[in-house]
Amino acid sequence: MNFLATSWTHEQESSHVLLAVLVTMLAAGELGYRAGRRYRTPHEGGRGHFVAVQASLLGLLALLLGFALNMADQRYEARRASTMDDSITLATLNLRSDFLPEPSRTEFKRLLLDYLGSHLGAVTANSADATAQFPHRAERAEALHRRMCEFVRAKVQGDSPVKGAAEMIPALGDSLAIHRRWVTAMETQVPQQILILLFATAVAAAGVVGYSGGLSQHRGIVQSMLLAVFVSGIIFVIHDLDTPRSGVSQSSSQPLVHLKSIIESEMLPHDS
């Protein structure tokens, strides 16, 4: 399986991105204010043109924020939906394995538990090395899925086909498709160019607002602070939603955890 390389912007901590955007916007606003005071002229001829530029920049910033937030939210929703679909498909696979005779039933459930454990390791990884370890965890989960497929194939195509094994084939195919769709959702991110453009537009908008305050001799500290806080906060949410392997906005893996506990409880009588 090929994995996409993570861009430099997505390798940064979301909290660091928040701090960098907030500080840079405040600095740009202050520099813009001082420049506006220095180059202020008594003539108002170009004021209307400057107000139009300021409004255009703020409108472009709002458009970029909405566009990037929508992209990040779609990827978050895709990961959440894939996790739910995966839990339903694997629960169906576990239910159908109950119709296998022993010892095939126990052998398959052990493979399914190993697969769930490996898959959960990739889903819930949230550490500094999560990005580096993700490909290995995802590949191990897919290798365990191939072992489950080989197990069922041997039971179906053997000299003495095992009853109930053939009914498991559709669920196995569905679970592999869902797993690959989930990996794609984990690897696909908002393009780095859009994030850089968003950052540049936010800084430029803060500078222009500060410059406008300098021209009118009105610092507007509260307005500038609110603009910087809200814009940097939205960029933090976008970045955090877009870094699921290390961010705080991870989709819940509780359905898979619950399924794993169910299978473990079903196997307890056989292990005692």
C-alpha positions in Angstrom: 0.0 0.0 0.0 1.3 3.5 -0.9 1.1 6.2 1.7 1.1 9.9 0.9 3.8 12.0 2.4 2.8 14.4 5.1 3.4 18.1 4.3 5.5 20.3 6.5 2.5 22.3 7.7 0.7 19.1 8.9 3.8 18.0 10.8 3.5 20.9 13.2 1.5 20.8 16.4 -1.9 22.5 16.1 -1.2 24.5 19.3 2.1 25.8 17.7 0.2 26.9 14.6 -2.4 28.7 16.8 0.3 30.6 18.6 2.2 31.4 15.4 -0.9 32.8 13.6 -2.1 34.7 16.7 1.3 36.4 17.4 1.9 37.2 13.7 -1.5 38.7 13.2 -1.1 40.9 16.3 2.3 42.0 15.1 1.0 42.7 11.6 -1.8 44.8 13.1 0.6 46.8 15.2 3.0 47.4 12.3 0.1 48.4 10.1 -1.2 50.9 12.6 2.2 52.5 13.0 2.6 52.7 9.2 -0.9 54.2 8.9 -0.1 56.9 11.4 3.2 57.7 9.7 1.9 58.0 6.2 -1.4 59.6 7.1 -2.2 62.6 4.9 -4.9 65.2 5.4 -6.2 64.4 1.9 -9.0 61.8 1.8 -8.8 61.1 -1.9 -7.6 57.5 -1.7 -9.5 56.6 1.4 -12.4 55.0 -0.5 -10.1 52.9 -2.6 -8.3 51.7 0.5 -11.6 50.8 2.2 -12.5 48.7 -0.8 -9.2 46.8 -0.7 -9.7 46.2 3.1 -13.2 44.8 2.5 -11.9 42.6 -0.3 -9.1 41.2 1.8 -11.5 40.4 4.7 -14.0 38.9 2.3 -11.2 36.7 0.8 -10.2 35.7 4.3 -13.7 34.6 5.2 -14.0 32.7 1.9 -10.7 30.8 2.5 -11.6 30.1 6.1 -15.0 28.6 5.1 -13.5 26.6 2.2 -10.7 25.1 4.3 -12.9 24.4 7.3 -15.4 22.6 5.0 -12.6 20.5 3.5 -11.2 19.5 6.9 -14.7 18.7 8.2 -15.5 16.5 5.2 -12.3 14.4 5.9 -13.2 14.2 9.6 -16.7 13.0 8.8 -15.3 10.4 6.3 -13.1 9.0 9.0 -16.0 8.9 11.5 -18.3 7.2 9.0 -15.6 4.7 8.0 -15.0 3.7 11.6 -18.8 3.1 12.1 -19.1 1.1 8.9 -16.0 -0.9 9.9 -17.5 -1.8 13.2 -20.8 -2.9 11.6 -19.1 -5.0 9.0 -16.7 -6.7 11.5 -19.6 -7.3 13.8 -21.4 -9.1 10.9 -18.2 -11.1 10.2 -18.0 -12.1 13.9 -21.7 -13.1 13.9 -21.2 -15.3 10.8 -18.2 -16.9 12.3 -20.4 -18.3 15.1 -21.8 -20.7 12.6 -18.4 -22.3 11.9 -17.7 -25.6 13.7 -14.9 -25.8 16.2 -12.0 -25.4 16.1 -12.5 -23.2 13.0 -14.7 -20.8 15.0 -12.1 -20.1 17.7 -9.2 -19.9 15.2 -11.0 -17.3 13.1 -12.1 -15.2 16.1 -8.5 -15.1 17.2 -7.5 -13.7 13.8 -10.4 -11.2 14.0 -9.2 -10.1 17.5 -5.7 -9.6 16.2 -7.0 -7.6 13.3 -9.2 -5.4 15.6 -6.2 -4.8 17.9 -3.9 -3.8 15.0 -6.6 -1.6 13.5 -7.4 0.1 16.8 -3.7 0.7 17.2 -3.7 2.7 14.0 -7.0 4.5 14.8 -6.1 5.6 18.4 -2.5 6.4 17.9 -2.1 10.0 19.2 1.6 10.6 20.0 4.7 12.3 18.6 5.6 9.3 16.5 2.0 8.6 15.3 2.7 9.8 11.8 5.8 7.7 11.4 4.1 4.6 12.9 0.8 4.9 11.0 1.9 3.2 7.8 3.3 0.2 9.6 0.2 -0.2 11.7 -2.1 0.1 8.7 0.0 -2.4 6.7 0.0 -4.9 9.6 -3.8 -4.6 9.8 -4.1 -5.3 6.1 -1.7 -8.3 6.4 -3.9 -9.7 9.2 -6.9 -9.2 6.9 -5.2 -11.2 4.2 -4.7 -14.0 6.7 -8.4 -14.0 7.5 -9.1 -14.2 3.8 -6.7 -17.1 3.4 -8.3 -18.9 6.3 -11.8 -18.6 4.8 -10.5 -19.6 1.4 -8.9 -22.7 2.8 -12.2 -23.6 4.5 -14.2 -23.0 1.4 -11.9 -24.6 -1.2 -10.7 -27.5 0.9 -11.4 -31.2 0.3 -14.1 -31.0 3.0 -15.6 -27.4 2.8 -16.6 -26.1 6.1 -20.3 -25.1 6.5 -20.8 -21.4 7.0 -17.4 -20.3 5.6 -18.7 -19.2 2.2 -21.2 -16.8 3.8 -18.2 -14.8 5.3 -16.7 -13.9 2.0 -18.9 -10.8 1.2 -18.2 -9.3 4.7 -14.5 -9.9 4.3 -14.5 -8.0 1.0 -16.6 -5.1 2.5 -14.2 -4.8 5.5 -11.2 -4.5 3.2 -12.8 -1.8 1.1 -13.8 0.1 4.3 -10.3 -0.2 5.7 -8.7 1.2 2.5 -11.3 4.0 2.4 -10.4 4.9 6.0 -6.7 4.9 5.2 -7.4 7.2 2.3 -9.4 9.6 4.5 -6.5 9.6 7.1 -3.9 10.4 4.4 -5.8 13.0 2.4 -5.4 16.5 3.8 -6.1 20.1 2.9 -3.4 21.0 0.4 -0.5 22.8 2.0 -0.8 25.6 -0.6 -4.3 26.5 0.8 -3.1 26.6 4.4 -0.1 28.8 3.4 -2.5 31.1 1.4 -4.9 31.2 4.4 -2.1 32.2 6.8 -0.8 34.9 4.4 -4.3 36.3 3.9 -4.9 36.4 7.6 -1.7 38.3 8.3 -2.4 40.7 5.4 -5.9 41.3 6.6 -4.6 42.1 10.1 -2.0 44.5 8.7 -4.6 46.3 6.6 -7.0 46.6 9.5 -4.2 48.1 11.6 -3.2 50.4 8.8 -6.8 51.6 8.5 -6.8 52.3 12.2 -3.6 54.3 11.9 -5.1 56.5 9.1 -8.1 57.3 11.3 -6.0 57.7 14.5 -8.0 54.9 16.1 -6.0 52.0 17.4 -9.0 49.6 17.9 -7.1 47.2 20.2 -10.2 45.2 21.1 -11.3 44.8 17.5 -7.8 43.8 16.4 -7.5 41.3 19.3 -10.9 39.8 18.5 -10.0 39.4 14.8 -6.7 37.7 15.6 -8.2 35.4 18.2 -11.1 34.2 16.2 -9.2 33.8 12.9 -6.3 31.9 14.6 -8.9 29.8 16.5 -10.6 28.8 13.3 -7.2 28.0 11.7 -6.4 25.9 14.8 -9.6 23.9 14.3 -8.9 23.4 10.6 -5.3 22.2 11.2 -6.4 20.0 14.1 -9.2 18.3 12.1 -6.7 17.8 9.3 -4.1 16.0 11.5 -6.0 13.0 12.9 -2.9 11.0 13.8 -1.7 13.6 16.3 -4.5 16.1 16.8 -7.1 16.2 19.6 -10.1 16.1 17.2 -9.9 12.3 16.5 -13.1 10.4 15.5 -14.3 8.1 18.3 -13.1 4.5 18.1 -15.6 3.4 20.8 -17.6 1.1 18.4 -14.5 -0.9 17.6 -13.5 -1.0 21.2 -16.9 -2.3 22.2 -16.8 -4.9 19.4 -13.4 -6.1 20.6 -14.7 -6.5 24.2 -17.7 -8.5 22.9 -15.4 -10.9 21.0 -13.1 -11.3 24.0 -16.0 -12.1 26.2 -17.3 -14.7 23.7 -14.0 -16.5 23.8 -13.6 -16.5 27.5 -15.3 -19.9 28.0 -13.1 -21.5 25.4 -9.9 -20.2 27.0 -10.7 -21.3 30.5 
